[in-house]
Amino acid sequence: MTCLSSVVQRNTVRTNSQPRFEEKPKMPKIKLLTMFRLGLFQMGLGIMSLLTLGVLNRVMIDELKVLPFVAGGAIAMSQFVSPARVWFGQMSDAKAILGYHRTGYVWLGAVAFTTLSFIALQVIWQLGGSIQATGWSIQSYAIAGIVGLIFALYGLALSASSTPFAALLVDVTDEDNRSQLIAIVWSMLMVGIVVGAIISSKLLARPEICGPEILAYNPTQAPPIVDIGKLKATINPVFKIMPGIVLGLSWLGTVGIEKKYSRYNSRSTLVEREDKITFIRALRVLTANRQTGVFFSFLLVLTLSLFTQDAVMEPYGGEVFGMCISETTKLNVPFGMGTLIGIGFTGFLILPRLGKQQTIKIGCITAAVCSGLFIMAGFAANPGLLKSSLLFFGLASGVLTAAATSLMLDLTAAEVAGTFIGAWGLAQAMARGLATVLGGGVLNLGKVLFSQQPVLAYGLVFTVQAVGMIAAIILLRRISIREFQDNAKSAIAVVMESDLD
């Protein structure tokens, strides 16, 4: 008994005197149900994307007669503030909010962007009223500038929420289950677009806001104008109900997950050091690797090409095919279903067999072919062909989303995961902003060149999109995952050592 007691005492002393060298408990593996729960946040982002690019963009261009370039530029401001993503990513690495490195940012950002979406709509009504009253006057341009400012704030809120969320996906997974989580989470993004399209189309399926029923005659003007009052009465409730749902999904999808599954504290080699990586150090790590610039350029071109049609598809359905707002909103359903199927098959079947880069190449070629089908559908005035083309374009988009995102996470260093995710998010967000402006700008140019042929004007946009896909394939050949991984750790070591010197 005495001997046993002394052994226990010695062990107790060793344990108490050396707490810093205890092995950290192994974190539990994230389960399938939790993966789907995380996807609820992305589902909410899908709904918000539909509301901004689907409903607001269509209403501005077709109903309120806002110039496509002005409408696209205003909405694109939400993406042009995306350099803040790098800062928000680094902030989530270095500073916890509400006790969490990622979740606190997600929640506060969600509150902000859901609120700002409704505010943006109210200012858009003012813009439409100004155009009807005074045309494109100084007042109209000033209100358009305010719309752009609100979308810039919307983009900042979105960055503050979505970048830490993407970093959370890195924190809670290991290499063996990351591709499955990506497939599920990005599939839920498309579920959000599909569900949002169905619900929104039902809420917007009102005869008084379609075709001749929405037109009113102003005795001072020869052509009929849109009755903004009718539009407001129908669309305002949609922008109260849907953002409220998104806010609930953001909380439900992330509550408790970081605390239970995050490997951030155990994975990062710098998390407990006094000389943690600062924003400047993180940027130096980011730029020290040649592959960072190569992949950034690839993401920029790929995303730009993939989303050029986003800003013009609903107006295309309205102007060329004569669809109502509720009908053009439902164009997101075949696209979303195709993307959903594409992401699922890619994550679980295609990627393991073909590899990331070959999968991306196939997706780019398919997307380019679908751009040609959009043009054919317009010439044939065949809505069925347009919807079928959108289904296949969605498949290509799903393949590209899953493969490129998986490649993105491979090109991310754990010590500065938030910063790298912020950089990749910056490339994608800048490209989406440029795509919105490019789509509107090329459409404007097309309408000048082909004033009597709207199919040709929209066809010019789809042609530019196809060319971009080919350019993305060329850049893809220069990407090397092995080179990035070999250089990442040495880059971190060099940066830290130079600061110590």
N, C-alpha and C positions, 0 to 999 in steps of 0.2 A: 504493500500500500504506500509506504514512504517513497519507494523508488518510482512508482507510477505517478505519485503526486509531484515529485520533482521534475519528471519529464513534462507533465502538463504545464507546470509553472514555467519551465524554460521555453516551451512552445508559445505560451501566452506572452512572455516577455519579448520574444522574437517578433511575434505578430504586432504587439503594441509599439515596438520601437522602430519598425520598418514598414509603416503603412504605405509609403509611396511606391514600394516595389511589389505590392500585391497584384496579382493578375486580375485584370478587369473582367467582369462577368461577360460571357458571350451573349451577344444580342440575339433575340429570337428572329427567325426567318419570317419575312412578310408573307401572309397567306393570301390565297386567291380572293377571298371576300374583301380583304383590306385593299387589294389592288383595285377592285371595282369601286370601293368607297373613295379612294383617292381620285378615281376617274370622275367623280361627281363634280369636282372643281373644274376640270376640263370641260365637262358637259355644260357647265354654266358659261364658260368662255365661248363655247360654240353658240349658245343662245345669244350672247351679246354681239358676237360677230354677225349673226344673222340680222339683228336689229339695226346695226350701224350700216353694214355694206348692203344688206338686202332691202330693208324697208326705208331707212333714211335716204340712202343714195337714190333709190328709185323715185321716191316722192320729190326730192329736190330736182332731179333732172327731168322727169316726165311730167309731173303734175304742176310743180311750182316754176318750171322753166328756168331753173338756175343753170348757167353755163356748165357743161360737163367738166371743164378744166377747173372752174371755181369750186364746184361740188367735190370733185376728187381731191383738190388741194386742201380743202377744209378738213375732210375726213382723214387725209393722209397726215395731218399734223399730229394725230395720235401715234403715228409711227416715227415721225421725224424727231420726236423727243427721246427716241430709244437709246441714245448714248447714256441716258440715266440708268439703263439696265445694268451696265457694268458697275456703276456706283452702288445701286441697290443690292446687287449680288455681293459685292465686297462688304457692304454694311451688314448683310445677313451673315457673312462669315465671321465678322469681328464683333458685332454688337447684338445682343439679344433684346427683343421687345416682348413684353408680357411674359418674360421668362423663357422664351423660345427663340432660336436663331432663325427659324423659317416661318413658323405658323403665325406669329404675331404680325409679320409683314403681310402675309396672305390675307388675314382678316381685315386689317385696317385699309389695305388697298381695295378690297372688295366693297367695303362700305362706300369708299370714295367713287369708284368708277360706276357703280350702279346708280348712285345719286346724280352724277354728272350726265349720264345718258338722258335722263328726263329733262334736265336743264337745257341740254343741247337742242332737244326737240322744240322746246318753247321758243328759243331764239330763232330756229329755222322757220317757225310760223311767222315771226316778225319779218324775216328776210323775204318770205313769199309775199306778204302784204305790201312791203316796200316796193318790190318789183312790179306788182300789179298797179300800185298807185303812181309811182314815179319812174318806172323803168330802171335801167342800170345807172342810177344816180350816185352821187357821193355817199348819200345815206345808205343805199343798198350795199355798196362796197364796204362801208364801215361795219354794217351788221354782219356781212360775210366774214370780215376780219374777226369779229367777236365769236362767230361760230367756230372759226379756226382755233382761236385761243381756248375755247372750252374743250375742243377735241384734243388740244395739246395737254391740258390738265387731265383729261380722260386717259390719255396715253401714259402720263406720269403715274397715275394711280394703277393702271394696268401693269406697268413695269414693276412697281413696288410690290405687286401681288404675285405676278406670274413668274418672275425670275427666281425669287426665293422658293417658289413651289417647285420649279424645275430642279433647283439645287437639292430640295428635299428628296426628290426621286433618286438622286445619286446617293444621298445619305442613308436611305432606308433599304438599299439593295446591294447585292454583290454581283459579280460578273455573270454568274450562272443563272440569275433570275431577272436580270435587268431588261433583257429584250422582251420577256413576257409582260413585265410591268409597262413598258413603253407601248407595246401593242394594245394592251387593255386601256391605258389612260388616253392614248390618242384616238382609240376607237370611241371612247366616251365623248370626246370632242365632237365627233361626227354625229353621235347619238343626239347631242345637244342641238346641233344644227337641224337634224331631221325632226326631232320633237318640237323644237322652236318653230320650224317652218309649218308644221301641221297645226300647232296651236294658234300661231299668228295668222295663218291663212283662214282659220275658222273665225277668229275674232275680226278679221278684216273683210270677210265675205259678206259685205253689205251692198245691196244693189245701188244705194244712193251715192257710193263713191266709185262707181265703175262706168267708164264710157260716157255717153251723153248725159247721164243722170247727175254727174258731178259738175257739169258745166253751168255757169251762170253768165248772163249777158250784162255787160256794163254799157250804158247808153253812150258813154264817151269813147268807147272803143269798138271797133268793128268786129274783131274776132272774139269768140267766147273765152271766158277765163274760168279757172277752177274755183269752186266755192270752198274756201279755206275753212270756214266754219264747220262744214260737213266732215272734212278730213280730220279736223281737231277732235270732234266729238267721237270719232271712231278710233283714231290712232293713239290719243292720249292714254286711254285705259290700258292699252297694250304695253305702253312704256311705264306703267305703274305695276302691273301684274307680273310681267316677265322679269324685270330686274329684281323684284322682291323674291321671286323663286330662285334666282341666281344667287342672291345673298344667302339664302338658307342652304343651298347646295354647297357653297363655299365653306360654311361652318361645319356642316354635317360630314363633308368629305375629308376634313383634315383634323378635326378635334381628337386629341389623344394619340395621334399616330407618331408624331415626332418624339414624344416622351418615351414611347414604348419601343420604337424600332430604329431610331436614328443612330447611325454609327459615326457621326461627325466627331464626337469627343474621343473615341477610341481610334479612329482611322487617321485623322490628321496628325502628322508628326510635329506640328507647330502649335497645336491648340493650347498646350499648357506652358508654353514658353513665354517669358516676359517680352521677348522681341517678336511678337506676333507679326504676321505679314500685314503691312499697311496698304492703303490704296495704291500709293506710288510703287511700293515693292511688287504688289500684285500685277500692276501694269508692266513692270519690267520683266517679270516672269512670263507674262502673256506675249510680249514682243520678242523675247529671247529665242523663241523657237520658230524656224523658218516655216514649218508646216502650219503654224497658226495663221499666218497671212494667206497661205495657199487655200486652206479650208475656209477661211473667212470670205475670200473672193468667190469660191465655189458656191457657198451658201447664198451669197448675195445674188449671183446670177440665177441659180436654181429657183430661189424664192420669187425673184422678180418675174421670171418666166411663168411660174406656176400660177401667180395671182394677178397677172395683167388683165385677164378676163373678168376678175371678180367685180370690178367697179362698173362694168358695162353689160353684164349678162342680164340683169333684171330690166334695164332700159332696152336692151336688145329684144327681149320678149315682148315688151310693151309697144315699141315703135315698129318692129318688123313683123311680129306675129299677132299684134292686136290684143295682147293679154291684159287682164285687169291686175291690180296690185296683189290681190289674193292669189291669182294664178302664177304670177312671176315669183312670188314668195315660195310657192310649191316647187319651183324649179330646183330648189335646194334639196328636195327629197331624193331624186335619183342620184344627184351628185353625192349627197351624204351617204346614201346606201352603198354606192359604189366604193367610196372611200373607206367606209366601215369594213366592207368585205376585203378590200385590198390590204388594209392594215392588219386584220386578223390573219389572213393567209400568209402575209409577208413575215410577221413576227414568229409564227409557229411552224411554217412550212418552207417558204422560199428562202429566207435569210440563212437558215442552217445549211441549206443545200448549195446555194449559189454564191453566198458571201455578199457583203454589203455593197461593194463597188459594182459588181456585175448586176446586182438587183437594181441599183440606181440607174444604170445605163438602160436597162429594159424599160423602166418607168419613164425615163425621158423620151425615148423613142415613141412609146405609146401615147404620151401626152401630146407630142407634136402631131401625130396622126389625127388625134381627136380634134385639134384646133382646125384642121382641114375639114373635118366633118361638121363643125359648127357653121362654117361658111356654106357648105353644101346644103345644110338644113335651111339656111336663110334664102338661098336661091330657089329652093323647092317650096318654100313657104310651108314646111312640114314640121309642125310642133312635135310629132312623134319621133322624127329623126333627131330633133334637137334634144329631147329628153333621153333618147338612147345614147346619143353622143356624150351627154352629161354623165350618164351612168358609167360609161367606159373611161371618161376623163377622171371621174371619181376613183375608179379602180387604179388608174395610173397615179393619181394623187396619193392614195393610200399606200401604194408600194413605195413611193418616194418619201412620204412622211415617216414611215416606219424605218426604212433603211437609212435615210439621212440622219434621223434622230439617234438611232443606234450608233452610227458612225460618230456623231457629235459627242455622245457620252464616252466613247472610246478615246476621243481627243480632249479629255478633261483631266486635269491633275487634282487629286483629292485634297491637297493642302489649300488650294485656291479654287475649289469647285464652283463657288458662287461667282467668282470673277470670270472664270472661263465660260460658265453658263450665260453670264451677262453678256460676254463678248459674242457668243453664238446667237443669243437673243437679239443683240444689237444688229448683227448682219441680217437676220430674218426680218426684224421690225423695219429697219431702214429699207430693205428690199420691198416689203409690203407697202410701205408708204410711197416709194418710187413707183411701184406697180400701179397703185391707185391713180397717181398723177399721170403716169405714162399712159394708162388706159384712157383716162379722160382727155389727155392732150392729143394722143393719136386719133381718138374719136373726133375731137374738134377739127383736126387737120383733115380727116377723112370727109367730114361734112362740108368742108370748104372745097375739097377736090371733087367730091361726088355729091353735090347738093341735092340732086334728084334721085340718088341711088343709096338709100341708107344701108342696104345690104353690103355694098362695097365699103362704106365708111366703117362699119363694124368689122368687116372682113379684114381690113387693114390692121386692126388691133389683134385679131387672131393670128395673122401672118407673123407679126412681130413676136408674138408669144412662141410660135413654133421655132423661129430662128434662135431665140434665147435658149430653148431646150438643147439644141445642137451645141451651142457654146458651152453649156454646163457639162456636157459629156467630155469636151476637150479639156476643161479644167480638172475634171475628175481624175484623169490619168496621172496628174501630178501629185496626188495625195498619197502619203505613205504613213500608215498607222505606226509601223515599227520605228520609223525615224522620229515621229513625235514622242513616243514612249521612251525611247532611248535618251532623248534630249531634255525631257521635262524635269526629271529629278536633278540632273546636273545644272539646269537653269535655276532651279530653286536654291540649290546649294551655293551657286556662284553669287546670286543676289544677296543671300543671307550673309555670306562670308565677306562680301565687299562692304556691306553695311557695318559689320563688326570691325573691319579694318578702319 
